[in-house]
Amino acid sequence: MAQLDFFKQPKHPWNAGRLTGAKPPLKPKHIWGIRQQLKVNDRIRDLALFNCAIDAKLRGCDLVKLRVSDVAPGGSIRARTTVIQQKTGRPVPFEITEANQNGCSAP
């Protein structure tokens, strides 16, 4: 039995030296920096999604399922809309701020 222990490799945990758990929220200066980079690089779609995510506090999976018809039925952008949350299956109402409405309506 002592010989078998000699050939065993020591096991290392998968998360040794890694940060696990919930990540801290973005600080206002980081949000501002991300917005500036998206504006400088003319990433209008990404900027609109980022602003909507920050304002609505939606999960990423719910945000990418958002369609133009959910936000702007008939061509006019709504001030409020509702999304069915994937994780819970419950409707989540959220407001679309004026700044985000202006960003979405820009060509």
C-alpha positions in Angstrom: 0.0 0.0 0.0 2.9 2.3 0.7 4.1 2.0 -2.9 0.7 3.2 -4.3 0.9 6.4 -2.3 4.4 7.1 -3.8 2.9 7.3 -7.4 0.0 9.6 -6.5 0.2 13.1 -7.8 -0.8 15.8 -5.3 -4.2 17.3 -6.1 -4.5 21.0 -6.5 -7.9 22.7 -6.2 -9.2 24.2 -9.5 -9.7 27.6 -7.9 -6.3 27.9 -6.2 -5.1 31.5 -6.6 -8.2 32.6 -8.4 -10.8 35.1 -7.4 -14.2 33.4 -7.1 -17.6 34.6 -6.1 -19.6 37.7 -6.9 -17.7 40.5 -8.7 -17.9 44.1 -7.3 -20.2 46.4 -9.2 -18.8 48.9 -11.7 -17.9 52.3 -10.3 -19.1 55.5 -12.0 -15.7 56.3 -13.3 -15.5 52.8 -15.0 -19.0 53.3 -16.5 -18.0 56.7 -17.8 -14.8 55.2 -19.3 -16.6 52.4 -21.0 -19.1 54.9 -22.5 -16.4 57.1 -23.8 -14.6 54.3 -25.5 -17.8 53.1 -27.1 -18.5 56.7 -28.3 -14.9 57.2 -29.6 -15.0 53.9 -31.6 -18.5 54.6 -33.0 -20.0 51.5 -31.5 -23.6 52.8 -31.4 -25.3 49.5 -30.9 -23.0 48.4 -28.1 -23.4 51.8 -26.4 -27.2 51.5 -26.6 -27.0 48.0 -25.1 -24.6 49.1 -22.4 -26.7 52.1 -21.4 -29.8 50.0 -21.4 -28.1 47.4 -19.2 -26.9 50.0 -16.7 -30.3 51.8 -16.6 -32.5 48.7 -16.5 -30.3 46.4 -14.4 -31.1 43.5 -16.7 -29.0 40.3 -16.9 -26.9 39.8 -20.0 -29.0 36.9 -21.3 -32.2 39.0 -21.1 -30.5 42.0 -22.7 -29.3 40.2 -25.8 -32.9 38.8 -26.3 -34.3 42.3 -26.5 -35.7 43.1 -29.9 -36.3 46.4 -31.6 -40.0 45.6 -31.5 -39.8 45.3 -27.7 -38.4 48.8 -27.4 -39.7 50.6 -30.5 -43.0 49.2 -31.8 -44.1 51.1 -34.8 -40.9 53.1 -35.0 -41.4 55.3 -31.9 -39.3 54.4 -28.8 -41.2 53.7 -25.7 -40.4 55.2 -22.4 -41.3 52.0 -20.5 -41.3 48.4 -21.6 -41.4 44.9 -20.0 -39.1 41.9 -20.5 -39.8 38.4 -19.3 -36.8 37.4 -17.2 -35.2 34.1 -18.4 -34.0 33.0 -14.9 -37.2 33.6 -13.0 -39.8 33.7 -15.8 -41.3 36.9 -14.3 -41.9 40.1 -16.2 -39.5 42.9 -15.4 -40.7 46.4 -16.2 -38.0 49.0 -16.9 -37.7 52.6 -18.1 -35.7 53.7 -21.0 -34.1 57.0 -20.1 -34.2 60.0 -22.4 -30.5 59.8 -23.0 -30.8 56.2 -24.1 -33.9 57.0 -26.2 -31.8 59.7 -28.0 -28.9 57.3 -28.5 -31.2 54.6 -29.9 -32.9 57.0 -32.3 -29.6 58.4 -33.7 -28.7 57.2 -37.2 
